[in-house]
Amino acid sequence: MTQSLKQEILAQEDRLTLATRTLDIDALDRLYADDITLTGVLGEPTCDKSTLMEEAKRGVAERERAASSGSPIVGSYDKEDLKIVASGETAVTTYRFVVTMKSDTIAIHRRYRTTNVWMKRQERWQVVAAHTAFVIDPKQAAILAGEAG
């Protein structure tokens, strides 16, 4: 992988991070391919672009409701441990991300691992496939396995 190709993909991931953090519907629409397939955190059957976009729109509506009620949601979305493998017109990125959301009524802190498959089509990079999973710590894993006491 050339350094310039790596920089191109990093720039795309930065755009995706910003669009996700701000729920920029237009940017998400440009970054996600129309034929994207996504496997969600629970391993459920894959969803498509319309499902992703509807989820983002629900997020926008939820933020607006919270703000108008006087209890705005303060959130963060931070990526870490980003790795890239790329060749030609295809790239794969993988990273952990942490989401926090706080308001008067909620306090959420979740960690995930995502893999994105990027393809360059008509001179534009887009995510064509993605998989996101929960990241759990050893204590949580033991509880799920019935090993915690």
N, C-alpha and C positions, 0 to 999 in steps of 0.2 A: 504494500500500500504506500502510495506516495504521500509526502507531507501535505501537498495541496489537496489531495482527496480527503485526507483525515481532517483538514481544516474546514472543507466544505461540509462534511458530515457533522462536525462539532457545531458549525454555524446553524445547521438545520435543527440539531438537538436544542440549541439555545433558543431558537424561534419556537420550537414545540414547548419548551419549559415556560417561556413567557406567555404563550397563548393558553397553556393549561392553567398557569397561576392566575391569570386575569380573566379566564373564561372568554377569550376573544373568539367568538363564534366564526367570524370571517376567516381569521388566521387558521383556526382548526380545520375549517372546510378546505382550505388550500393545502394544508399539510397532510391530511388524511386522504388517501386515494379513494375514489368512488367505489372501488371493488375491495376495499380493505376487509380483512377478516381478523377478528379479535377473540382471544380466549381470555375470559375474565378471571378474577381472583379465586373463584370457587371451582374453576375448571368446567364450568357449564358450557353447553354448546356455544359455538362461536356466534358473535353478533356482527352486525354490519355497520356501515357508516351512519345510516339513519338512527340507529340505536345510540351510537356515540354522540351524535349531534343533539339528540333529544335529552340525553343525560346532561350535556353541557348547558343546554337551555334551562333545564330544571335547576341546575346549580346557580345560574344567573338569577332566576326568579326567587330562589331561596335567599340569596344574598340581598336582593332588593327588598324582600319582605322583612328580613331581619333589620336592615338599615332603617326602613320606614317605621318599624315598631320601636325604634330607639335602642335596639340591642344589636348593633352591627356585629357581624362575624369577622374576627381577625384571624387570618389564616396564613399559612406558609406552605410552600411546596419546594423542597430542596433535593437536588440530585447529588449522588455521591458514587464513587467507585465506577465511573463511566469507562467502558471498554468498547473499542471499535474494531471490527474486522471488515475490510472492504476490498473489492476488486471490480474494476470496470464500472458498470452502471448499477451495482448492487452493494449494499452495506448492511451490516448487522451491528446494532448497538445493544449493550446491556448495562444496566445500572440499578442501584438501589435508590428509592426516593422515600422521603418522609413527608407526610402530610399532617399538619396540625390545624385545628380549627377551634377557636374559643369565642364564646359569647357569654351572656349572663346565664344561659340555659344549657350550653354544651361545652364539653372539653374533650376533644378527640386528638389522639396521637397514634398514627398508624405508619407502619413501615411496609414497603413493597419492593419487589424485584420485577423489572420489566425488560423484555427483549423486543426490540423493534426491527423490522426488516424494511429497509429503505430501497427504493428503486428510482432511477432517474429516467423519467419519461418526458418526451417533448421538452427537453432541457430543464426539467423541474424535478427536484427530489420530493418524493412523497412516501409516507409510511403505507406499505401494502399489507403488512401482517404484524400483529403484536400479541404478546402474551404477558399478563400481569399476574403475580402471585403474592400472597401475604408472606411477610418475613416474620417468623416467630423465634423467640429465644428458647434456649434449652428447657427452661422451666415450663413455658407454655407447651412445648413439644411433649414433655413428660405428662402433663395434665391430659393432653389429647390422647396420649397412648395409655392412659389409665395407670401410670406408674408413680404418680405423685401421691404423697401421703398426707 
